Amino acid sequence: MSSSYRNNNDIRKALLNESTVQIVRRITRETIQAIYPHYYPNGAVDFFLSHHKDANIRLDIKSGSVYLLFDDEERAIGTVTIKANEICRFFVLPQHQKKGHGRSLMEFAEHAIFSQYDRCTLDASLPAKAIYRKRGYQETEFHVIQTSSGDFLCYDVMQKKMQNE
């Protein structure tokens, strides 16, 4: 795979074992807990956390759709799940954001998807929407989910078409 992401060796398919499930959960939970409360009410944050429970992570790893991004010291600092032409569970630990890691992980996911599909889709949380727009994604749908606490979770479905070069 040739592309502009940092280094293929930094991004690896997750192996199905309990340690990896815990790593993906930790990256996901730490990122949600640090970032999402600035954008969403508590009920929506709790919804996100329960959506990314161990059973769902385990199923995605088992299907071969989860990848981990490692730093130079072999620490897992980001994760992305690729399901057909959809990017899911895309998180980089807060202390590693704004250093190009998310861009590397996104370029990896887009490259994998565009090698088989002509468009890429994702569900965009409020904190990530501007980042996706800068990458050429456009809103195609708007969703509102009322959580069990009565709070609302709002997000956009976004899509990017493959560019012919």
HELIX and SHEET records of a PDB file:
HELIX    1   1 ASN A    8  ASP A   10  5                                   3    
HELIX    2   2 GLU A   18  ILE A   35  1                                  18    
HELIX    3   3 TYR A   36  HIS A   38  5                                   3    
HELIX    4   4 ASN A   42  HIS A   51  1                                  10    
HELIX    5   5 ASP A   54  LYS A   62  1                                   9    
HELIX    6   6 PRO A   94  HIS A   96  5                                   3    
HELIX    7   7 HIS A  101  PHE A  114  1                                  14    
HELIX    8   8 LYS A  129  LYS A  134  1                                   6    
SHEET    1   A 7 ILE A  11  LYS A  13  0                                        
SHEET    2   A 7 VAL A  66  PHE A  70 -1                                        
SHEET    3   A 7 ALA A  76  LYS A  83 -1                                        
SHEET    4   A 7 GLU A  86  VAL A  92 -1                                        
SHEET    5   A 7 ARG A 119  ALA A 124  1                                        
SHEET    6   A 7 PHE A 152  LYS A 161 -1                                        
SHEET    7   A 7 GLN A 138  GLN A 146 -1                                        
END                                                                             
